[in-house]
Amino acid sequence: MKILHIVPEFEEGGVERYVLQLCREQVNNGHEITLATAGGKLERFLPERVKVLHLPVQRKNLFTVLYCAVKLSKIRAWDLIHVHSRVPAWIAWLTSSLTKIKWVATAHAKYSLNLGIKPFKHSDGLICVSDFVREHLKNYLPEKSITIPDGIGEPKQKWQGIYFPENKKFLCVGRLTRKKAVDTVLKALGLLKNYEWTLDILGDGPQRGELENLADELGIKDRVKFLGFRDDVEKFMSESACLLFSSREEGFSLTVREALAVGLPVLASDLEPIRPLASGALIPADDVGAWRGAILKVIEGGPASPLSAEKLISFSENARQVEEFYDKILTEGSEGS
């Protein structure tokens, strides 16, 4: 099968890392893969057999959307288009109308219910990363929709098993945007300056400068390391004591699933997509006091959030389910659901 994936930018982030792995699995399964993107640092990790088209598919601009759709329709070299964000969905919708190539989208997050996601309802199929996302988008679902949780690879490294108080290293991983709420973690840790701990922050993004300034203002700058984008996340997970996952909003967090696969304890926000992995209470998002209390318990050797890896699926299983959905779209036409 010849498949075109469209993702706005190929920088760090859960969606981008998922697309990277899906491309790898699909190439290994014998498919011809093309990736249309504005580009990014993750490109160097793509298999050599993946073709890359650099197009401004990240721009929320009508003329740019039209330009990309016309460019892709002239190539017309794919059996199926698979998009991974809202602007690419508009591009795929227009490209499909010009070429009759079928297209599917993956909804990776709880998108705002507005005009931006209108194309979803006109897709040939929609994949949601969790039942929570699917329920949220229920009025925008096309005739065919399915829940397929993102997969997780077999980790090359496992958690070393050294917890607080012997190991005093906390870890945050993710793109530094407001929805990740790293500021909540910093404010909570700022209230625990009398205890021994350090924090490594892996990731980059538009909020980095603001967060660095906040750490300085809180008097914890010397204990917090902003390490930027890293391709050795597993190494940090294996050596840390606990992951601090403070997001305000998620579709189905790759970072949490990676940590659980490695075996690293996690303190996690109380978000609907995370709850199926939990057997007990999580931490209210944005509640600095609650985060302070939870972090203090860990520092004193208490438990992290009660999360389990039992419901995780592998990358290969995710790819199998995605390809099965492709087959359904391509062979059943518009009949059925």
VODRENNU-754223 format. One record per residue (C-alpha): residue in one letter; x, y, z. Coordinates in steps of 0.5 Angstrom, whole numbers, always signed. Layout:
<nodes>
<node A,<X,Y,Z>>,
...
</nodes>
This chain:
<nodes>
<node M,<+0,+0,+0>>,
<node K,<+2,+7,-1>>,
<node I,<+1,+12,+4>>,
<node L,<+2,+19,+5>>,
<node H,<+2,+22,+12>>,
<node I,<+1,+29,+14>>,
<node V,<+4,+32,+20>>,
<node P,<+5,+40,+21>>,
<node E,<+12,+40,+24>>,
<node F,<+16,+34,+26>>,
<node E,<+20,+37,+32>>,
<node E,<+19,+34,+39>>,
<node G,<+12,+32,+42>>,
<node G,<+8,+26,+43>>,
<node V,<+4,+26,+36>>,
<node E,<+11,+27,+32>>,
<node R,<+14,+21,+36>>,
<node Y,<+8,+17,+35>>,
<node V,<+8,+18,+27>>,
<node L,<+15,+17,+27>>,
<node Q,<+14,+10,+30>>,
<node L,<+8,+9,+25>>,
<node C,<+12,+10,+19>>,
<node R,<+18,+5,+22>>,
<node E,<+13,+0,+23>>,
<node Q,<+9,+1,+16>>,
<node V,<+16,+1,+12>>,
<node N,<+17,-6,+16>>,
<node N,<+11,-8,+14>>,
<node G,<+12,-7,+7>>,
<node H,<+9,-1,+5>>,
<node E,<+11,+5,+1>>,
<node I,<+11,+11,+6>>,
<node T,<+11,+19,+4>>,
<node L,<+11,+24,+10>>,
<node A,<+9,+31,+8>>,
<node T,<+11,+36,+14>>,
<node A,<+14,+43,+15>>,
<node G,<+20,+39,+17>>,
<node G,<+24,+38,+24>>,
<node K,<+29,+35,+28>>,
<node L,<+26,+28,+28>>,
<node E,<+27,+27,+21>>,
<node R,<+34,+24,+22>>,
<node F,<+31,+18,+25>>,
<node L,<+26,+16,+20>>,
<node P,<+28,+10,+16>>,
<node E,<+31,+11,+9>>,
<node R,<+26,+9,+5>>,
<node V,<+21,+14,+8>>,
<node K,<+20,+20,+3>>,
<node V,<+19,+27,+5>>,
<node L,<+16,+32,+2>>,
<node H,<+17,+39,+5>>,
<node L,<+11,+43,+5>>,
<node P,<+8,+49,+9>>,
<node V,<+2,+44,+12>>,
<node Q,<+3,+48,+19>>,
<node R,<+0,+54,+17>>,
<node K,<-7,+56,+19>>,
<node N,<-8,+60,+12>>,
<node L,<-13,+59,+7>>,
<node F,<-9,+60,+1>>,
<node T,<-3,+56,+4>>,
<node V,<-8,+50,+5>>,
<node L,<-10,+51,-2>>,
<node Y,<-3,+51,-5>>,
<node C,<-1,+44,-1>>,
<node A,<-8,+41,-3>>,
<node V,<-6,+43,-11>>,
<node K,<+1,+41,-10>>,
<node L,<-1,+34,-7>>,
<node S,<-6,+33,-12>>,
<node K,<-1,+34,-18>>,
<node I,<+3,+28,-15>>,
<node R,<-3,+23,-14>>,
<node A,<+1,+18,-12>>,
<node W,<-2,+14,-6>>,
<node D,<-7,+9,-4>>,
<node L,<-9,+13,+2>>,
<node I,<-8,+19,+6>>,
<node H,<-7,+19,+14>>,
<node V,<-7,+26,+17>>,
<node H,<-5,+28,+24>>,
<node S,<-7,+35,+26>>,
<node R,<-13,+40,+24>>,
<node V,<-10,+44,+19>>,
<node P,<-7,+37,+15>>,
<node A,<-15,+35,+15>>,
<node W,<-17,+41,+11>>,
<node I,<-11,+40,+6>>,
<node A,<-13,+32,+6>>,
<node W,<-20,+34,+5>>,
<node L,<-19,+38,-1>>,
<node T,<-14,+34,-4>>,
<node S,<-19,+28,-4>>,
<node S,<-24,+32,-7>>,
<node L,<-19,+33,-13>>,
<node T,<-16,+26,-13>>,
<node K,<-22,+22,-10>>,
<node I,<-16,+19,-6>>,
<node K,<-19,+16,+1>>,
<node W,<-17,+20,+7>>,
<node V,<-17,+18,+15>>,
<node A,<-15,+22,+21>>,
<node T,<-12,+21,+28>>,
<node A,<-15,+25,+33>>,
<node H,<-9,+25,+38>>,
<node A,<-12,+30,+43>>,
<node K,<-19,+34,+46>>,
<node Y,<-19,+39,+40>>,
<node S,<-24,+45,+41>>,
<node L,<-31,+44,+38>>,
<node N,<-31,+49,+33>>,
<node L,<-30,+50,+25>>,
<node G,<-23,+48,+25>>,
<node I,<-25,+40,+26>>,
<node K,<-30,+41,+21>>,
<node P,<-26,+36,+16>>,
<node F,<-26,+30,+21>>,
<node K,<-34,+29,+19>>,
<node H,<-32,+29,+12>>,
<node S,<-26,+24,+13>>,
<node D,<-27,+17,+10>>,
<node G,<-25,+15,+17>>,
<node L,<-23,+17,+24>>,
<node I,<-18,+14,+29>>,
<node C,<-19,+17,+36>>,
<node V,<-13,+15,+41>>,
<node S,<-18,+14,+47>>,
<node D,<-25,+13,+48>>,
<node F,<-25,+20,+52>>,
<node V,<-23,+23,+45>>,
<node R,<-28,+19,+41>>,
<node E,<-34,+21,+46>>,
<node H,<-31,+29,+46>>,
<node L,<-32,+29,+38>>,
<node K,<-38,+25,+38>>,
<node N,<-42,+30,+34>>,
<node Y,<-36,+31,+29>>,
<node L,<-35,+23,+27>>,
<node P,<-35,+21,+20>>,
<node E,<-39,+14,+18>>,
<node K,<-33,+10,+20>>,
<node S,<-29,+11,+27>>,
<node I,<-25,+7,+32>>,
<node T,<-21,+8,+38>>,
<node I,<-14,+5,+37>>,
<node P,<-9,+7,+43>>,
<node D,<-2,+9,+41>>,
<node G,<+3,+4,+42>>,
<node I,<+9,+3,+46>>,
<node G,<+16,+0,+44>>,
<node E,<+19,-5,+48>>,
<node P,<+24,-1,+52>>,
<node K,<+32,-2,+51>>,
<node Q,<+33,+0,+58>>,
<node K,<+29,-1,+65>>,
<node W,<+28,+3,+71>>,
<node Q,<+34,+2,+76>>,
<node G,<+29,+1,+82>>,
<node I,<+32,+7,+86>>,
<node Y,<+27,+11,+89>>,
<node F,<+27,+17,+94>>,
<node P,<+30,+18,+99>>,
<node E,<+36,+15,+96>>,
<node N,<+35,+17,+89>>,
<node K,<+33,+25,+89>>,
<node K,<+32,+26,+82>>,
<node F,<+25,+28,+79>>,
<node L,<+24,+28,+71>>,
<node C,<+19,+32,+67>>,
<node V,<+19,+30,+59>>,
<node G,<+15,+34,+54>>,
<node R,<+14,+40,+49>>,
<node L,<+14,+46,+54>>,
<node T,<+7,+49,+52>>,
<node R,<+2,+52,+57>>,
<node K,<-2,+45,+57>>,
<node K,<+4,+41,+60>>,
<node A,<+3,+46,+66>>,
<node V,<+11,+45,+68>>,
<node D,<+10,+52,+72>>,
<node T,<+5,+48,+77>>,
<node V,<+11,+43,+78>>,
<node L,<+16,+49,+79>>,
<node K,<+11,+52,+84>>,
<node A,<+10,+46,+88>>,
<node L,<+18,+45,+88>>,
<node G,<+19,+52,+90>>,
<node L,<+15,+50,+96>>,
<node L,<+19,+45,+98>>,
<node K,<+26,+48,+98>>,
<node N,<+28,+45,+105>>,
<node Y,<+28,+38,+102>>,
<node E,<+33,+35,+98>>,
<node W,<+31,+34,+90>>,
<node T,<+33,+36,+83>>,
<node L,<+29,+36,+77>>,
<node D,<+31,+35,+70>>,
<node I,<+27,+38,+64>>,
<node L,<+27,+34,+57>>,
<node G,<+24,+38,+52>>,
<node D,<+24,+45,+48>>,
<node G,<+18,+50,+46>>,
<node P,<+15,+57,+47>>,
<node Q,<+15,+57,+54>>,
<node R,<+22,+55,+56>>,
<node G,<+24,+62,+57>>,
<node E,<+18,+64,+62>>,
<node L,<+19,+57,+66>>,
<node E,<+27,+59,+66>>,
<node N,<+25,+65,+69>>,
<node L,<+20,+62,+74>>,
<node A,<+25,+57,+77>>,
<node D,<+30,+63,+78>>,
<node E,<+24,+67,+81>>,
<node L,<+22,+61,+86>>,
<node G,<+30,+61,+88>>,
<node I,<+30,+54,+85>>,
<node K,<+34,+55,+79>>,
<node D,<+41,+51,+81>>,
<node R,<+37,+45,+82>>,
<node V,<+33,+45,+76>>,
<node K,<+36,+43,+69>>,
<node F,<+33,+45,+62>>,
<node L,<+36,+40,+58>>,
<node G,<+32,+41,+51>>,
<node F,<+30,+36,+46>>,
<node R,<+34,+29,+48>>,
<node D,<+34,+23,+44>>,
<node D,<+36,+19,+50>>,
<node V,<+29,+20,+54>>,
<node E,<+29,+12,+56>>,
<node K,<+36,+13,+59>>,
<node F,<+34,+19,+64>>,
<node M,<+27,+15,+65>>,
<node S,<+32,+9,+68>>,
<node E,<+36,+13,+72>>,
<node S,<+31,+18,+75>>,
<node A,<+26,+17,+81>>,
<node C,<+20,+19,+79>>,
<node L,<+16,+22,+73>>,
<node L,<+12,+29,+74>>,
<node F,<+7,+29,+69>>,
<node S,<+3,+35,+71>>,
<node S,<-1,+36,+64>>,
<node R,<-7,+40,+64>>,
<node E,<-10,+37,+58>>,
<node E,<-8,+30,+54>>,
<node G,<-11,+26,+49>>,
<node F,<-7,+20,+51>>,
<node S,<+0,+21,+54>>,
<node L,<+6,+18,+50>>,
<node T,<+10,+20,+56>>,
<node V,<+6,+17,+61>>,
<node R,<+6,+10,+57>>,
<node E,<+13,+10,+56>>,
<node A,<+15,+11,+63>>,
<node L,<+10,+6,+65>>,
<node A,<+14,+1,+60>>,
<node V,<+20,+3,+63>>,
<node G,<+18,+2,+70>>,
<node L,<+19,+9,+72>>,
<node P,<+14,+11,+78>>,
<node V,<+10,+17,+76>>,
<node L,<+6,+23,+79>>,
<node A,<+0,+24,+74>>,
<node S,<-5,+29,+73>>,
<node D,<-12,+27,+74>>,
<node L,<-14,+27,+67>>,
<node E,<-20,+23,+64>>,
<node P,<-15,+19,+59>>,
<node I,<-10,+17,+64>>,
<node R,<-16,+15,+69>>,
<node P,<-16,+8,+65>>,
<node L,<-9,+6,+67>>,
<node A,<-10,+8,+75>>,
<node S,<-13,+4,+80>>,
<node G,<-13,+10,+85>>,
<node A,<-13,+18,+86>>,
<node L,<-9,+22,+81>>,
<node I,<-7,+29,+83>>,
<node P,<-12,+35,+81>>,
<node A,<-9,+39,+75>>,
<node D,<-7,+46,+76>>,
<node D,<-7,+45,+84>>,
<node V,<+0,+47,+87>>,
<node G,<-2,+45,+94>>,
<node A,<-4,+38,+92>>,
<node W,<+2,+37,+87>>,
<node R,<+6,+40,+93>>,
<node G,<+3,+35,+98>>,
<node A,<+4,+29,+93>>,
<node I,<+11,+31,+91>>,
<node L,<+13,+31,+99>>,
<node K,<+10,+24,+100>>,
<node V,<+15,+21,+94>>,
<node I,<+21,+25,+97>>,
<node E,<+19,+22,+104>>,
<node G,<+19,+15,+101>>,
<node G,<+12,+14,+100>>,
<node P,<+8,+12,+93>>,
<node A,<+7,+15,+87>>,
<node S,<+1,+15,+83>>,
<node P,<-3,+8,+82>>,
<node L,<-2,+7,+75>>,
<node S,<-1,+0,+71>>,
<node A,<+2,-2,+65>>,
<node E,<-2,-8,+64>>,
<node K,<-7,-4,+59>>,
<node L,<-1,-2,+54>>,
<node I,<-1,-4,+47>>,
<node S,<+6,-5,+43>>,
<node F,<+7,-1,+37>>,
<node S,<+7,-7,+32>>,
<node E,<+0,-8,+35>>,
<node N,<-2,-1,+34>>,
<node A,<+0,-1,+27>>,
<node R,<-4,-8,+26>>,
<node Q,<-10,-5,+28>>,
<node V,<-9,+2,+24>>,
<node E,<-7,-2,+18>>,
<node E,<-14,-6,+19>>,
<node F,<-18,+0,+19>>,
<node Y,<-14,+2,+13>>,
<node D,<-17,-4,+9>>,
<node K,<-24,-3,+12>>,
<node I,<-24,+4,+9>>,
<node L,<-21,+2,+2>>,
<node T,<-25,-5,+1>>,
<node E,<-32,-3,+4>>,
<node G,<-32,+4,+1>>,
<node S,<-38,+8,+4>>,
<node E,<-42,+2,+6>>,
<node G,<-43,+0,+13>>,
<node S,<-40,+3,+19>>,
</nodes>
